[in-house]
């Protein structure tokens, strides 16, 4: 997006470098996800005591909660090298075969957005995960032969934002599945306090609390908002206090609940154009000029989680809290719901 909104999927090289510098290097440094940290610690310690590669790990959850960071920590804590790739980069079985055959014994293979791998690659991965071998087809037609290729023992760490899209045979081959949850405000304050210290930025606790409260429960967004505040304080030669935080976040269209421009556009469309709904996804997407997938996967989950929007069999409907947040009086729908229930 070009309007300065803070979204979990809008990554520039500078932001990635910024986030990389703030990544914790161990489970002890990692803030939040207490249960997942304990489960991973047990899994890694057991593997170390038995002198074997750790079981395959699936990290599932919304963007920005620390899946990539946890994969790096798994490699660091187990003392093994890490190789990184992504599902969209593996569009043929040959792509996966090239990656797997190059692994060294004990290496950690991290596949981000693993649900976006090609189906042929997924099927090859079944055998690789279970028996550490793959079958390479040589030739075509009736003369084609299958040549087995043994692989070095490895640990696959897969990350996904859409666990439901993974086929059952693949999901069942992971020895451990971690479900990452959104962060509480207090946890985000700890994340921000650590980041501010690393950035040598003085921010009072009330300012950190304000940033945390507008970070959508996501550490990645919290760190980015902190960066915007730092830039604002630097340019305006002021301290990073409440006034600077409020001014910086207002400049970047982030309101008191963490809603950005697109969030508000979606809600205002439902409230003003469709009298609060119900309205179908496709109609809503056309009305705000955005892709339906973006609304469904990025905007809608947060609006539902904050209680401003709900999904019904007939479409999206604004809740009383949604009307109240935008300072509008609740009205009864005046447009037949059937006209807008085109897709749930």
C-alpha positions in Angstrom: 0.0 0.0 0.0 1.2 3.5 -0.8 -0.7 5.5 1.8 1.7 4.8 4.7 -0.6 2.3 6.4 1.0 -0.2 8.7 0.1 -3.6 7.4 1.7 -7.0 8.4 2.3 -8.0 4.7 3.8 -4.7 3.5 7.5 -5.4 3.8 10.3 -3.2 2.4 14.0 -4.2 2.5 14.6 -1.5 5.1 11.8 -2.8 7.3 13.1 -6.3 7.0 16.6 -5.2 8.0 15.1 -3.2 10.9 13.1 -6.2 12.1 16.1 -8.5 11.7 18.2 -6.4 14.0 15.5 -6.7 16.7 14.9 -10.4 16.4 15.6 -12.4 19.6 18.3 -15.0 19.3 17.1 -17.5 21.9 13.8 -18.8 23.5 14.8 -17.0 26.7 14.8 -13.6 24.8 11.6 -14.3 22.9 8.7 -12.4 24.5 5.2 -13.9 24.6 3.9 -17.3 23.3 4.8 -18.8 26.7 3.2 -22.2 26.0 4.8 -22.6 22.5 8.2 -21.6 24.0 7.9 -24.3 26.6 6.9 -26.9 24.0 9.8 -26.1 21.7 12.3 -26.1 24.6 11.2 -29.6 25.6 11.3 -30.8 22.0 14.8 -29.4 21.4 16.2 -30.6 24.7 14.9 -34.2 24.1 16.5 -34.3 20.6 19.8 -33.1 22.0 19.8 -35.7 24.8 19.1 -38.4 22.2 21.7 -37.0 19.7 19.1 -36.9 16.9 17.6 -34.3 14.7 14.5 -32.6 16.2 11.1 -33.6 14.9 9.5 -31.6 12.1 7.8 -28.5 13.3 4.8 -26.6 11.9 4.3 -23.0 13.0 0.8 -21.8 12.3 -0.7 -18.3 13.0 -1.4 -14.9 11.6 1.4 -12.8 10.0 3.9 -11.0 12.3 3.7 -13.1 15.4 7.2 -14.6 15.2 7.2 -17.7 13.0 10.3 -16.8 11.1 12.1 -15.8 14.3 11.2 -19.0 16.0 12.6 -21.0 13.1 15.8 -19.1 13.4 15.8 -19.8 17.2 15.3 -23.5 16.6 18.4 -23.6 14.5 20.4 -21.5 16.9 19.3 -23.5 20.0 20.0 -26.8 18.4 23.4 -25.7 17.0 22.5 -26.6 13.4 22.7 -24.6 10.2 19.5 -23.1 8.7 18.4 -23.0 5.1 15.4 -20.8 4.2 13.0 -20.9 1.3 9.3 -20.2 0.7 6.3 -22.1 -0.7 5.8 -19.8 -3.7 9.4 -20.4 -4.7 8.8 -24.2 -4.9 6.5 -24.5 -7.9 7.8 -27.8 -9.2 9.0 -31.1 -7.7 12.4 -30.4 -9.2 12.7 -27.2 -7.2 12.2 -29.1 -3.9 14.5 -31.9 -5.0 17.3 -29.4 -5.6 16.8 -28.0 -2.1 16.5 -31.3 -0.3 19.5 -32.9 -2.0 21.8 -30.0 -1.0 21.0 -30.3 2.7 23.8 -31.3 5.1 23.1 -33.8 8.0 21.1 -32.2 10.8 20.3 -29.0 8.8 17.1 -27.1 9.6 15.0 -26.4 6.5 12.6 -23.5 6.9 9.8 -23.2 4.4 7.7 -20.0 4.8 4.1 -20.0 3.6 4.4 -23.8 3.1 0.7 -24.0 2.1 1.6 -22.3 -1.2 3.9 -25.1 -2.4 3.0 -26.8 -5.7 1.0 -30.0 -5.2 3.7 -32.2 -6.9 6.3 -30.8 -4.4 4.0 -31.5 -1.5 3.7 -35.1 -2.5 7.5 -35.4 -2.8 7.8 -33.9 0.6 5.8 -36.7 2.2 8.5 -39.3 1.6 11.3 -36.9 2.4 9.9 -36.1 5.8 9.1 -39.7 6.7 12.0 -41.7 5.3 14.6 -39.1 4.3 14.6 -40.0 0.7 13.0 -38.9 -2.6 12.2 -40.7 -5.8 13.6 -39.0 -9.0 11.9 -39.8 -12.2 14.3 -40.3 -15.2 12.9 -40.4 -18.7 9.4 -40.1 -20.0 6.5 -42.3 -21.0 6.8 -46.1 -20.8 10.6 -45.9 -20.5 10.6 -43.7 -17.4 12.2 -45.1 -14.3 12.3 -44.1 -10.6 15.6 -43.7 -8.9 15.6 -43.4 -5.1 17.9 -40.7 -3.6 18.8 -40.9 0.0 18.7 -37.6 1.9 20.7 -36.3 4.9 18.5 -36.3 8.1 17.0 -32.9 8.4 14.3 -31.0 10.4 11.6 -29.3 8.4 10.2 -26.1 10.0 7.1 -25.0 8.1 5.3 -21.7 8.6 1.8 -21.0 7.5 -0.9 -18.4 7.9 -3.5 -20.8 6.5 -3.1 -24.1 8.2 -6.4 -25.3 6.9 -5.1 -25.2 3.3 -2.4 -27.8 4.1 -3.4 -31.4 3.0 -3.8 -33.8 5.8 -1.0 -36.2 4.7 1.5 -33.3 5.0 0.1 -31.9 8.2 0.2 -35.3 9.9 3.9 -35.7 9.2 4.9 -32.9 11.5 5.9 -34.1 14.9 4.8 -30.9 16.5 2.4 -28.1 15.5 2.5 -24.8 17.3 -0.4 -22.4 17.1 0.7 -18.8 17.7 -1.8 -16.4 19.3 -2.1 -12.7 19.1 -0.2 -10.8 21.9 -1.7 -9.1 24.9 -1.0 -5.4 25.3 1.3 -6.1 28.3 3.4 -8.5 26.2 3.7 -6.0 23.4 4.9 -3.4 25.9 7.8 -5.8 26.7 8.5 -6.2 23.0 8.6 -2.5 22.6 10.7 -1.9 25.7 13.3 -4.3 24.4 13.3 -2.8 20.9 13.6 0.8 22.3 16.6 -0.3 24.3 18.3 -1.8 21.2 17.5 1.3 19.3 18.8 3.5 22.1 15.5 5.3 22.1 14.1 6.8 25.3 10.3 6.2 25.5 8.3 6.6 28.6 6.0 3.7 29.7 2.8 5.6 28.9 4.0 6.1 25.3 4.9 2.5 25.0 1.5 1.5 26.2 -0.2 3.7 23.6 1.9 2.1 20.8 1.2 -1.4 22.1 -2.6 -0.7 22.2 -2.6 0.3 18.5 -0.4 -2.6 17.3 -3.2 -5.1 16.5 -1.7 -7.7 18.9 1.2 -8.1 16.5 4.9 -7.6 17.4 5.9 -6.9 13.8 3.5 -4.0 13.7 4.5 -2.8 17.2 8.1 -2.5 16.1 7.2 -0.7 12.9 5.1 1.8 14.8 8.0 2.4 17.2 10.2 3.1 14.2 7.7 5.7 12.9 7.6 7.3 16.3 11.4 7.4 16.4 11.5 9.0 13.0 8.9 11.6 14.0 10.8 12.5 17.2 14.0 12.8 15.2 12.6 15.0 12.5 10.7 17.3 14.9 13.5 17.3 17.5 11.3 16.2 20.3 11.2 13.4 22.9 9.3 10.2 22.2 6.5 11.0 24.6 2.7 10.7 24.4 2.3 13.8 22.2 4.9 12.6 19.7 3.4 9.1 19.6 -0.1 10.4 19.1 1.0 12.8 16.4 3.1 10.2 14.6 0.3 7.5 14.6 -2.2 10.1 13.5 0.1 11.0 10.6 0.2 7.4 9.5 -3.6 6.9 9.8 -3.5 4.6 12.8 -6.4 5.3 15.2 -6.9 4.4 18.8 -7.9 0.8 18.1 -5.2 0.3 15.6 -7.4 0.6 12.5 -5.7 2.0 9.4 -7.1 3.7 6.3 -8.3 0.4 4.7 -9.9 -0.8 7.8 -11.8 2.4 8.2 -12.7 2.4 4.5 -14.3 -1.1 4.8 -16.2 -0.2 8.0 -17.5 3.1 6.7 -18.6 1.5 3.4 -20.6 -1.1 5.4 -22.0 1.5 7.7 -22.9 4.3 5.2 -23.5 2.6 1.9 -25.1 -0.5 3.1 -26.7 0.6 6.4 -24.6 -1.7 8.4 -25.0 -4.8 6.2 -25.3 -7.5 5.5 -23.1 -7.2 2.4 -21.2 -9.8 0.5 -17.4 -10.0 0.2 -17.2 -9.3 -3.6 -19.6 -6.4 -3.4 -17.6 -4.9 -0.5 -14.3 -5.4 -2.4 -15.6 -3.5 -5.4 -17.0 -0.7 -3.3 -13.7 0.0 -1.6 -11.5 -0.7 -4.6 -9.5 -3.5 -3.0 -9.0 -7.2 -3.7 -11.4 -9.5 -2.0 -8.6 -11.7 -0.8 -6.9 -8.7 1.0 -10.2 -7.9 2.7 -10.8 -11.5 3.8 -7.3 -12.4 4.9 -5.9 -9.1 6.2 -8.7 -6.6 7.1 -11.6 -8.8 8.2 -9.9 -10.9 10.9 -8.8 -7.9 12.9 -12.2 -6.2 12.6 -14.0 -9.4 13.7 -11.5 -9.8 16.6 -12.0 -6.3 17.8 -15.8 -6.8 17.7 -16.5 -4.2 15.1 -17.7 -6.6 12.4 -19.3 -10.0 12.3 -19.9 -12.6 9.6 -23.4 -14.0 9.0 -24.8 -16.5 6.5 -26.0 -13.4 4.5 -22.8 -11.4 4.6 -20.8 -8.9 6.7 -22.6 -6.9 9.3 -21.4 -4.1 11.5 -21.9 -4.7 15.2 -23.2 -2.1 17.7 -19.5 -1.5 18.7 -18.8 -0.7 15.1 -21.5 1.9 14.9 -20.3 3.4 18.2 -16.6 3.5 17.2 -17.4 5.6 14.1 -19.8 7.9 16.0 -22.9 6.9 13.9 -26.4 6.1 15.0 -27.4 2.5 14.3 -30.0 2.1 11.5 -32.0 -0.8 10.2 -30.9 -2.0 6.8 -32.9 -0.4 4.1 -31.5 -2.5 1.2 -32.6 -6.1 0.7 -29.9 -8.3 2.1 -30.2 -10.9 -0.7 -28.7 -8.3 -3.1 -25.4 -8.3 -1.2 -25.0 -11.8 0.1 -22.9 -12.9 -3.0 -20.1 -14.4 -1.1 -19.4 -15.2 2.6 
